[in-house]
Amino acid sequence: SQAFRYVYEDPERLRRPVRREGDRWVEIGWDEALDEVAGRLAAVRERHGKDAIAMYYGNPNGHNFHTQLYTQLFITMLDTERFFSAGSVDQQPQNLVCELLFGDPWMFPIPDLARTDFFVCMGANPVVSQGSLMGVADARGRIEAISERGGRVVVLDPRRTETAGIADEHLFIRPGTDALFLFAWVNELFASGGVSLGRLASFTDGVEQLRELAADFTPEAVAPVTGVDAPALRRLVRDFAEAEAPVLYGRIGLCTQEFGTLASWLVYVINVLTGRLDAEGGAMFGRPATGQFEPTGEVPALQHGRFKSRVRGVPEYMAMLPASCMAEELEWEGEDAVRAMITVAGNPVLSVPNGKRVGSAMDGLEFVVALDIYINETTCRADIILPSTTQLEHSNYEFLFSAWQQGNYARYSPVVFEPEDGALHQYQIFLEILARMNGMSAGDLNGMMLDGMIARLTASPAFAHLDADAIKAQTAAHADGERLLDIMLRAGPYGDRFEDGGDGLSLERLKAAPHGVELGPLTPQLPGLLRTAGQRISLVHDLICADIPRLRQRLERASTGMVLIGRRHIRDMNSWLHNIEQYARGDDRCTLLVNPLDASRIGLVDGGRALVRSSVGELEVPVAVSEEMMPGVVSLPHGFGHNTARTRQSVAARRQPGVSANDLVDDGPLDLPSGTSVVNGVPVEVLVPAG
């Protein structure tokens, strides 16, 4: 909340629309800005087709409830196949695996930290991230409590992270080889008789096929590649099996690598094979108050491969193309070449592999509009920037993240600072652009949203008895997104079901509880929660099988040469907070961490400089020699590179300019099933700079 306040107060934050005129930015009125944006986008669509408009959707949108609600309308009505998002540089392998196993891409199982006695953490640093996809207040305290009550914490990571620093054991693992290690874990489970699905066995298929797939991946076979010797792996598997309530957790380090989908899949597979999915102390599912995980009786179609990118023919996932394909798609000169682009609260020039290429491609477009509150490395390329209100100027509900917490709860945040006259929320900007592009009004679109939600609700047997007009009357005290939220809460698992005098949840009741409403601990919910055929878990899918030969080939490649991984700092939120004095001050955080053995061999010194060279670029960076790094691995944080003269973020440029690690990341390699960028395990050469 302090960060939100600092952003609200930042004098360099945009409050009104601006148009780029030569090298100057000129403030313009909202009507003029929206008319020009809608008119130019509509003209591009009319002349060149819907796919001539590209869109990039950034990570901050996940923290804005109203934006999340209206995003689908925005995407649907734009109807472009050139839709990119930060998800393909983040969690998309887990989306795909959850859809394959459970039938819903957002139904992530989360580790039950309060009740586990053996927590294995891979590719994650929850002490810094505060529990990505397992949200928890005081992650350090929760993890330390596991050891304090007699349990154990084991971290596998190429860096001895802040989380590894409080663990009982840390094992170095070579970046990009987690899937090999995890397959060897599966192999050892079968070899040692450790497979025990418990109650999951009655609705799980594919166990014997999995045994066959794991046969080649013995602990001895993978050890030379992963750097984890066979005895250490076997000991971990044995200790996990002997614990009463163990759980395996993997996060972004597993996702953003060469085999992100296989690694993410194997985390869930191991929890299933050991009976630790949907079990107290294991990997459990939340039950959000807004009801998005409630069973519908339908088996949704897989959201994969419905169209492909123009240049490489990469299949879409969840209607999105990989962010690593963005530059080549923007550069493409085919019949429906991209002519215009919309960026929504994102900075792909810093956050996407080979970001400089993205920036250059944007400079060549006819028209670029950015929905953003800063002139940053990406938005400085826009023709018009439309700034929304900030987090403290609109209400919010923890829609997305409440599903992945350590317990079930509902929490509403009211407006803290009234926005200035004429200011627009981001969802209102969405509506205005769409309305003006399509000869409608924002009110028309809001009505469509409301009618659509009520129609879907009353189509379900549980609410078929309700009258649409009655629902509208009961929720009329709220407007726009809050009205939709009221409907979801009332229809959700804890709701009042639209019964007069009912004691269930509604938005009115939630607003009367300033600290939120606790809705109970995580409880087992399978198989009832599954949205798969027959409500069964099928462990092995064709998309998974198709990628295993590629993993077998990795066994034959020696792990040689230096590789690069990323890292984050507790005062960084990607590139968001670098213009906030209170977070940007202090020592330079954009340093290259190097193991002492590597530093000595190369000739690097602590506090000196290094030249890091990859297949797509080179950067000169300050060096920090540290035993926390695995030999052969170096680390550079992402989100930096604030050294573009065209931006208007003076604190970032002065305090934490750094370099963009993504300028070293080739946008060619992908995790093939999900289309996720490979930003960890990047081959690099590290040298002493000339002169």
C-alpha positions in Angstrom: 0.0 0.0 0.0 2.9 2.3 0.6 4.1 1.7 -3.0 0.6 2.6 -4.3 0.8 5.9 -2.3 4.2 6.7 -3.7 3.0 6.1 -7.3 0.0 8.2 -6.7 2.2 11.1 -5.4 4.9 10.7 -8.2 5.1 14.1 -9.9 6.2 12.4 -13.2 3.1 10.3 -13.3 0.8 11.3 -16.2 -2.6 12.6 -15.1 -4.1 13.6 -18.5 -3.7 12.3 -22.1 -0.6 13.4 -24.0 0.2 13.5 -27.7 3.7 13.2 -29.1 4.5 16.1 -31.4 8.1 15.8 -32.6 10.2 15.6 -29.5 7.6 17.1 -27.3 4.6 15.7 -25.3 1.5 18.0 -25.4 -1.4 17.5 -23.1 -4.8 17.2 -24.8 -8.4 16.7 -23.7 -10.0 13.3 -23.1 -12.5 13.6 -25.9 -9.9 14.7 -28.4 -7.6 11.9 -27.4 -10.2 9.2 -27.4 -11.7 10.3 -30.7 -8.2 10.3 -32.3 -7.3 6.9 -30.9 -10.6 5.2 -31.8 -10.7 6.9 -35.2 -7.1 5.8 -36.2 -7.6 2.3 -34.9 -10.9 1.9 -36.7 -9.3 3.2 -39.9 -6.5 0.7 -39.7 -9.0 -2.1 -39.1 -11.1 -1.0 -42.0 -8.2 -0.7 -44.5 -6.1 -3.7 -43.4 -8.2 -6.0 -41.3 -8.5 -6.8 -37.6 -5.1 -8.5 -37.3 -3.3 -5.3 -38.4 -3.8 -4.1 -34.8 -1.5 -5.7 -32.2 -1.9 -5.5 -28.5 0.5 -6.1 -25.5 -1.0 -6.6 -22.1 1.2 -6.1 -19.1 1.5 -7.7 -15.6 0.1 -4.7 -13.6 -3.4 -5.5 -15.0 -3.6 -8.6 -12.8 -3.8 -6.3 -9.8 -6.8 -4.3 -11.0 -10.1 -6.0 -10.6 -12.1 -3.7 -12.9 -9.5 -4.0 -15.6 -9.6 -7.8 -15.4 -13.4 -7.8 -15.7 -13.5 -5.7 -18.8 -10.3 -7.0 -20.5 -12.2 -9.9 -22.1 -14.7 -7.6 -23.7 -11.8 -5.5 -25.0 -10.0 -8.5 -26.4 -13.1 -10.0 -27.9 -14.2 -6.8 -29.7 -10.7 -6.1 -31.0 -10.6 -9.7 -32.2 -6.9 -9.6 -33.2 -4.7 -12.6 -33.5 -1.7 -10.4 -32.7 -2.4 -10.4 -28.9 0.7 -10.7 -26.7 1.0 -10.6 -22.9 3.5 -10.8 -20.0 2.0 -14.2 -19.3 4.3 -15.8 -21.8 7.3 -14.5 -19.9 5.9 -15.8 -16.7 3.3 -18.4 -15.7 2.0 -19.7 -19.0 3.4 -23.2 -18.7 1.5 -23.6 -15.4 -1.7 -22.3 -17.1 -1.3 -25.0 -19.8 -0.6 -27.8 -17.3 -3.5 -26.8 -15.1 -5.8 -26.8 -18.1 -4.6 -30.3 -19.2 -4.8 -31.8 -15.7 -7.7 -30.0 -14.1 -9.6 -28.4 -16.9 -9.0 -24.8 -15.9 -5.9 -22.8 -16.7 -6.2 -20.6 -13.6 -6.8 -23.4 -11.1 -3.3 -23.5 -9.6 -2.7 -25.8 -6.6 -0.8 -23.9 -3.9 1.4 -25.3 -1.1 -0.4 -25.5 2.2 2.5 -23.9 4.2 0.7 -23.9 7.6 0.3 -27.7 7.6 3.2 -29.1 5.6 6.2 -30.7 7.4 8.4 -31.0 4.3 8.5 -28.1 1.8 10.5 -28.5 -1.4 10.9 -25.3 -3.4 12.2 -25.1 -6.9 12.7 -22.1 -9.2 11.1 -19.8 -6.7 12.1 -17.2 -4.1 9.0 -16.6 -2.0 10.9 -14.6 0.7 11.3 -11.9 -2.0 8.2 -12.5 -4.1 5.9 -12.9 -1.1 4.8 -16.2 -2.4 4.1 -16.0 -6.2 1.0 -18.2 -6.9 0.9 -19.1 -3.2 0.3 -15.6 -1.8 1.1 -15.2 1.9 1.7 -12.4 4.2 5.2 -12.8 5.9 6.4 -15.5 3.6 9.7 -15.6 5.5 7.9 -16.2 8.8 5.7 -18.9 7.3 8.6 -20.8 5.8 10.7 -20.5 9.0 7.8 -21.8 11.0 8.0 -25.1 9.1 11.5 -25.8 10.5 10.5 -24.4 13.9 7.8 -27.0 14.3 10.1 -29.9 13.4 9.7 -29.9 9.6 12.2 -29.3 6.8 12.6 -26.9 4.0 14.7 -27.8 0.9 15.4 -25.4 -1.9 16.8 -26.3 -5.4 18.1 -23.3 -7.2 21.1 -22.2 -9.3 21.5 -19.4 -6.7 21.5 -19.6 -2.9 18.5 -17.2 -2.8 17.0 -15.4 0.2 14.7 -18.4 0.6 17.5 -20.8 0.4 19.2 -18.8 3.1 16.5 -19.8 5.6 16.1 -23.4 4.4 17.4 -26.5 6.0 19.1 -27.6 2.8 20.0 -26.0 -0.5 21.0 -27.9 -3.6 22.5 -26.2 -6.7 20.8 -27.3 -10.0 21.9 -26.3 -13.5 19.4 -23.8 -15.0 17.0 -25.3 -17.5 17.5 -28.9 -16.3 14.7 -29.1 -13.8 12.5 -31.3 -16.0 15.3 -33.9 -16.1 15.7 -33.8 -12.4 11.9 -34.1 -11.8 11.6 -37.0 -14.3 14.4 -38.8 -12.4 12.3 -38.2 -9.2 9.4 -39.9 -10.9 11.7 -42.7 -12.1 12.9 -43.2 -8.5 9.4 -43.2 -7.1 8.5 -46.1 -9.4 11.8 -47.9 -8.7 11.6 -47.6 -5.0 7.9 -48.4 -4.7 7.1 -44.9 -3.6 4.1 -44.3 -5.8 1.1 -44.0 -3.5 -1.8 -42.0 -4.9 -4.2 -42.7 -2.0 -7.7 -41.5 -2.8 -6.5 -39.8 -6.0 -6.1 -43.3 -7.6 -9.9 -43.6 -8.1 -10.0 -40.7 -10.5 -6.5 -40.6 -12.0 -5.4 -42.2 -15.3 -2.0 -42.6 -17.0 0.1 -43.9 -14.1 1.5 -46.9 -16.1 2.2 -44.7 -19.1 4.1 -42.3 -16.9 6.2 -45.2 -15.6 7.2 -46.0 -19.2 8.0 -42.3 -20.0 10.2 -42.0 -17.0 12.2 -45.1 -17.7 15.2 -43.4 -19.4 15.5 -40.6 -16.8 17.4 -42.4 -14.0 19.1 -40.4 -11.3 22.5 -41.5 -12.7 21.5 -40.5 -16.3 20.5 -36.9 -15.4 23.1 -36.1 -12.7 25.9 -35.0 -15.2 23.4 -32.6 -16.8 21.6 -31.2 -13.7 24.6 -31.0 -11.4 22.6 -32.9 -8.6 24.2 -36.2 -7.9 22.2 -39.4 -7.8 22.6 -40.0 -4.0 21.3 -36.5 -3.2 18.3 -37.0 -5.4 17.5 -40.4 -3.9 17.9 -39.0 -0.4 15.4 -36.2 -1.2 12.9 -38.6 -2.7 13.2 -40.8 0.4 12.9 -38.0 2.8 9.8 -36.6 1.0 8.2 -40.1 1.1 8.9 -40.4 4.8 7.4 -37.1 5.8 3.8 -37.0 6.9 2.7 -34.0 4.9 5.2 -33.1 2.2 4.6 -30.8 -0.7 6.6 -29.9 -3.9 6.3 -26.3 -5.3 7.8 -24.8 -8.4 7.4 -21.3 -9.9 8.8 -18.9 -12.4 12.3 -20.4 -12.6 10.7 -23.6 -13.8 8.3 -21.8 -16.2 10.7 -19.5 -18.1 13.2 -22.1 -19.3 13.7 -24.5 -22.2 11.3 -27.1 -20.8 9.0 -25.0 -18.8 5.8 -27.0 -19.5 7.4 -30.3 -18.7 9.0 -29.0 -15.5 5.7 -27.5 -14.3 3.8 -30.6 -15.3 6.2 -32.9 -13.3 5.8 -30.8 -10.1 2.1 -31.6 -10.2 2.7 -35.2 -11.3 4.9 -35.8 -8.3 2.3 -34.4 -5.9 -0.3 -36.7 -7.5 1.9 -39.8 -7.5 2.6 -39.3 -3.8 -1.0 -38.5 -2.8 0.0 -34.9 -2.0 -2.4 -33.1 -4.4 -5.6 -31.8 -2.7 -4.4 -33.0 0.7 -3.8 -31.0 3.9 -0.2 -29.9 4.0 0.2 -30.6 0.3 -0.8 -28.7 -2.8 -4.4 -27.5 -2.4 -7.0 -25.5 -4.3 -8.6 -22.3 -3.1 -12.3 -21.7 -3.4 -12.7 -18.0 -4.3 -15.8 -16.2 -3.3 -16.5 -15.0 -6.8 -17.1 -18.6 -7.9 -14.8 -18.8 -10.9 -13.7 -22.4 -9.9 -17.1 -23.7 -9.1 -18.0 -26.8 -11.2 -20.2 -26.0 -14.2 -20.8 -29.6 -15.6 -19.1 -28.6 -18.8 -15.8 -29.8 -20.2 -14.2 -26.7 -21.9 -12.3 -27.1 -25.1 -8.5 -26.8 -24.9 -7.4 -23.2 -25.7 -4.4 -24.2 -27.8 -3.5 -24.0 -31.5 -6.6 -22.3 -32.8 -4.4 -20.0 -34.9 -0.7 -19.6 -35.4 1.8 -16.7 -35.7 2.5 -15.5 -39.2 6.3 -15.7 -39.2 7.1 -18.9 -37.3 3.8 -20.7 -37.2 3.8 -20.9 -33.4 0.4 -21.9 -32.0 -1.6 -19.6 -29.8 -2.4 -20.4 -26.2 -5.4 -18.7 -24.5 -5.8 -16.5 -27.6 -2.3 -15.2 -27.1 0.9 -15.5 -29.2 4.3 -15.7 -27.4 5.8 -12.4 -26.5 9.0 -13.6 -28.0 7.3 -13.6 -31.4 6.2 -9.9 -31.0 9.1 -8.2 -32.7 9.0 -10.5 -35.8 5.2 -10.2 -36.0 5.5 -6.4 -35.9 8.2 -6.4 -38.6 6.3 -8.8 -40.9 5.4 -7.3 -44.2 2.7 -9.8 -45.4 -0.8 -9.0 -46.5 -2.1 -8.3 -43.0 1.0 -6.7 -41.6 0.7 -4.9 -38.2 0.0 -1.2 -38.7 -1.1 -0.2 -35.2 -0.4 -1.3 -31.7 -2.0 -0.9 -28.2 0.1 -1.4 -25.1 -1.8 -1.8 -21.8 0.2 -1.2 -18.6 3.2 -3.0 -20.0 6.8 -2.2 -20.8 7.8 -4.9 -23.3 11.0 -3.1 -24.4 12.4 -4.0 -21.0 10.4 -7.1 -20.2 10.5 -9.1 -23.4 13.5 -11.0 -24.9 15.4 -8.9 -27.4 13.4 -5.9 -26.3 15.4 -3.4 -28.4 14.1 -5.2 -31.5 10.6 -4.8 -30.1 11.2 -1.0 -29.7 12.6 -0.6 -33.2 9.7 -2.5 -34.7 7.2 -0.2 -32.8 9.0 2.8 -34.2 8.1 1.6 -37.7 4.3 1.4 -37.1 1.7 3.8 -38.4 0.1 4.4 -34.9 0.8 3.4 -31.4 -1.4 4.1 -28.4 -0.3 3.3 -24.8 -2.6 3.0 -21.8 -0.1 3.8 -19.1 0.7 6.3 -16.4 4.4 6.8 -17.3 6.5 7.8 -20.3 8.8 4.8 -20.2 11.0 2.8 -22.6 7.9 1.5 -24.4 5.4 4.3 -24.1 7.9 6.9 -25.3 7.2 5.3 -28.8 3.5 6.0 -28.6 1.7 8.7 -30.5 -0.8 9.1 -27.7 -0.7 8.0 -24.1 -3.9 7.6 -22.1 -3.3 7.5 -18.4 -5.8 5.9 -16.0 -6.3 6.5 -12.4 -3.9 4.7 -10.0 -4.6 1.9 -7.5 -5.7 4.2 -4.7 -8.1 6.2 -6.9 -10.4 3.3 -7.6 -12.0 0.5 -5.6 -10.5 -2.9 -5.9 -11.3 -6.5 -5.1 -8.7 -9.3 -4.9 -10.2 -11.3 -7.7 -7.3 -13.1 -9.2 -5.0 -13.5 -6.2 -7.6 -14.5 -3.6 -7.7 -17.9 -5.4 -4.1 -18.6 -4.6 -3.8 -17.7 -1.0 -3.2 -19.8 2.2 -6.8 -19.6 3.1 -10.1 -18.6 1.6 -11.1 -14.9 2.1 -12.8 -12.0 0.4 -11.5 -8.4 0.6 -12.7 -5.2 -0.9 -10.6 -2.0 -0.9 -12.5 1.3 -1.2 -11.3 4.5 -2.9 -8.6 6.2 -0.9 -8.0 9.4 -2.9 -10.8 10.8 -5.1 -9.5 11.1 -8.7 -9.4 14.6 -10.2 -12.3 15.8 -12.3 -12.4 14.1 -15.7 -10.0 11.3 -14.8 -10.9 7.9 -16.2 -10.3 4.4 -14.8 -8.7 1.9 -17.1 -11.8 0.0 -17.8 -13.6 3.2 -18.7 -10.8 3.9 -21.3 -11.4 0.4 -22.7 -15.1 1.1 -23.0 -14.7 4.5 -24.6 -12.2 3.2 -27.2 -14.5 0.3 -28.1 -17.6 2.4 -28.2 -16.1 5.0 -30.4 -14.6 2.4 -32.8 -18.0 0.7 -33.2 -20.5 3.5 -33.2 -21.8 2.6 -29.7 -21.8 4.2 -26.3 -19.9 3.1 -23.2 -23.3 2.6 -21.5 -24.3 0.2 -24.3 -21.2 -1.9 -23.7 -21.8 -1.8 -19.9 -25.3 -3.0 -20.5 -24.0 -5.9 -22.7 -21.6 -6.9 -19.9 -24.4 -6.9 -17.3 -26.9 -8.7 -19.5 -24.3 -11.3 -20.6 -23.4 -12.1 -17.0 -27.0 -12.5 -15.9 -27.8 -14.6 -18.9 -25.0 -17.0 -18.1 -26.0 -17.1 -14.5 -29.7 -17.9 -15.1 -28.8 -20.5 -17.7 -27.3 -22.7 -14.9 -29.8 -25.0 -13.2 -28.9 -23.5 -9.7 -30.2 -20.1 -10.8 -32.7 -20.9 -13.5 -35.5 -19.8 -11.2 -34.2 -16.3 -11.0 -35.6 -13.4 -13.1 -33.1 -11.1 -14.8 -35.0 -8.0 -13.9 -35.1 -9.0 -10.3 -31.3 -9.5 -10.3 -30.9 -6.1 -11.8 -33.1 -4.5 -9.2 -31.2 -6.3 -6.3 -27.9 -5.0 -7.6 -28.9 -1.6 -8.8 -27.1 0.1 -5.8 -23.8 -0.6 -7.5 -22.4 0.4 -10.8 -20.2 -1.0 -13.6 -17.6 -3.4 -12.3 -18.9 -3.3 -8.7 -22.4 -4.4 -9.9 -20.8 -7.4 -11.7 -18.8 -8.1 -8.5 -22.0 -8.1 -6.4 -23.6 -10.6 -8.8 -20.5 -12.9 -8.6 -20.3 -12.7 -4.8 -24.0 -13.4 -4.4 -23.9 -16.4 -6.8 -20.6 -17.7 -5.4 -20.1 -20.5 -2.9 -20.5 -18.2 0.1 -23.1 -15.9 -1.4 -26.7 -15.1 -0.3 -28.0 -16.6 -3.6 -30.1 -13.5 -4.2 -32.4 -14.4 -1.3 -34.0 -11.5 0.6 -32.7 -11.5 4.1 -30.1 -14.3 3.4 -27.0 -14.3 5.5 -24.6 -15.1 2.7 -22.0 -12.8 1.1 -22.8 -9.8 -1.0 -20.9 -6.7 -1.9 -22.8 -4.6 0.7 -21.8 -7.1 3.4 -18.2 -7.1 2.2 -18.0 -3.3 2.2 -19.1 -3.4 5.8 -16.1 -5.6 6.7 -13.1 -3.2 6.2 -10.6 -6.0 7.0 -12.2 -8.5 4.8 -14.1 -11.7 5.5 -12.4 -15.0 6.4 -14.0 -17.9 4.6 -12.2 -20.8 6.1 -9.1 -22.9 5.5 -8.2 -24.7 2.3 -10.1 -28.1 2.2 -9.9 -31.1 -0.2 -12.2 -30.5 -3.2 -11.4 -33.2 -5.8 -12.8 -34.7 -7.9 -15.8 -32.4 -7.7 -13.7 -29.4 -8.7 -12.4 -30.9 -11.9 -13.6 -29.6 -15.3 -12.2 -32.6 -17.2 -13.9 -35.4 -19.0 -15.5 -37.6 -16.4 -14.0 -35.4 -13.7 -10.8 -37.4 -14.0 -7.1 -36.4 -13.9 -5.3 -37.7 -17.0 -1.6 -37.4 -16.2 -0.3 -37.8 -19.7 -1.5 -35.6 -22.7 -0.4 -35.6 -26.3 1.0 -32.1 -25.9 3.2 -33.5 -23.1 4.3 -36.6 -25.0 5.2 -34.6 -28.0 7.9 -32.7 -26.1 9.5 -35.6 -24.2 11.8 -36.6 -27.2 13.2 -33.1 -27.1 13.9 -33.6 -23.4 15.6 -36.9 -24.1 17.9 -35.1 -26.5 18.9 -32.7 -23.8 20.3 -35.7 -21.9 22.9 -36.1 -24.7 24.0 -32.4 -24.5 26.8 -31.7 -22.0 26.2 -28.9 -19.6 29.2 -26.7 -20.6 29.7 -23.0 -20.8 28.3 -20.1 -18.8 24.6 -19.5 -18.6 22.6 -16.5 -17.4 19.6 -16.5 -15.0 17.5 -13.6 -13.7 16.6 -12.5 -10.2 14.4 -10.1 -8.4 14.9 -7.8 -5.4 12.4 -7.2 -2.7 12.2 -3.5 -3.6 11.6 -4.2 -7.3 8.3 -5.1 -9.0 9.6 -5.8 -12.5 10.2 -2.3 -13.7 7.2 -0.6 -11.9 8.8 0.9 -8.9 12.1 2.2 -10.2 10.9 5.8 -10.4 10.0 5.8 -6.7 12.7 7.5 -4.6 12.0 5.4 -1.5 12.5 2.1 -3.5 15.2 3.2 -6.0 17.7 4.6 -3.4 20.6 2.6 -2.2 23.4 0.6 -3.9 23.2 -0.4 -7.5 21.1 -3.5 -7.7 21.7 -4.2 -11.4 24.9 -6.2 -10.8 26.2 -9.5 -12.3 26.5 -12.1 -9.6 29.5 -14.4 -10.3 30.8 -17.4 -8.4 34.4 -16.8 -7.0 35.8 -19.8 -9.0 34.4 -18.3 -12.2 35.6 -14.8 -11.3 39.1 -16.1 -10.7 39.2 -18.1 -13.9 37.9 -15.2 -16.0 39.8 -12.4 -14.2 36.9 -10.6 -12.7 37.0 -8.7 -9.4 34.3 -7.8 -7.0 33.2 -4.2 -7.8 34.8 -4.3 -11.2 33.2 -4.7 -14.6 32.3 -7.6 -16.8 31.3 -7.9 -20.5 28.5 -10.3 -21.0 27.9 -11.4 -24.5 25.1 -13.6 -26.0 23.9 -14.5 -29.4 21.9 -11.3 -29.7 23.8 -8.7 -27.8 26.4 -7.7 -25.2 26.3 -5.6 -22.1 29.0 -4.2 -19.7 27.9 -4.6 -16.1 29.3 -4.2 -12.6 30.4 -7.4 -10.9 29.5 -8.8 -7.5 31.5 -11.9 -6.6 29.4 -14.2 -4.5 29.4 -17.8 -3.3 25.6 -17.8 -3.6 26.0 -18.5 -7.3 26.4 -22.0 -8.7 29.7 -22.3 -10.7 29.1 -21.8 -14.4 26.0 -19.6 -13.7 25.7 -15.8 -13.5 22.7 -13.7 -12.5 21.5 -10.4 -13.7 18.1 -8.9 -12.5 15.4 -8.0 -15.0 13.4 -4.8 -15.3 16.3 -2.4 -15.5 17.8 -0.5 -18.5 16.4 3.0 -17.7 18.8 4.9 -20.0 16.7 6.1 -22.9 16.7 9.8 -23.3 13.1 9.8 -24.6 11.6 8.7 -21.3 10.3 10.8 -18.4 11.4 8.8 -15.3 14.2 10.8 -13.9 14.5 8.9 -10.6 14.9 5.6 -12.4 17.5 7.1 -14.8 19.4 8.7 -11.9 19.2 6.0 -9.1 18.8 2.6 -10.8 19.5 2.9 -14.5 21.2 -0.5 -15.0 21.0 -2.5 -18.1 18.2 -4.6 -19.6 19.0 -8.3 -19.1 16.5 -9.0 -21.9 18.9 -7.4 -24.4 20.9 -10.6 -23.9 18.0 -13.0 -24.3 17.4 -14.5 -27.8 13.7 -14.2 -28.8 14.1 -17.4 -30.8 14.1 -20.3 -28.3 10.7 -21.1 -26.7 9.2 -23.6 -24.3 7.4 -25.3 -27.2 4.1 -26.5 -25.7 3.2 -23.1 -24.1 5.2 -20.7 -26.2 6.9 -19.2 -23.1 10.1 -17.2 -23.5 13.4 -18.9 -22.4 14.9 -16.3 -20.1 16.7 -18.6 -17.7 19.6 -20.7 -18.7 20.6 -18.3 -21.5 24.1 -19.2 -22.9 26.5 -16.4 -22.5 30.2 -15.6 -22.6 31.6 -13.6 -19.7 34.8 -11.5 -20.3 36.9 -8.8 -18.8 36.1 -5.6 -20.8 38.8 -4.4 -23.1 40.8 -1.5 -21.8 
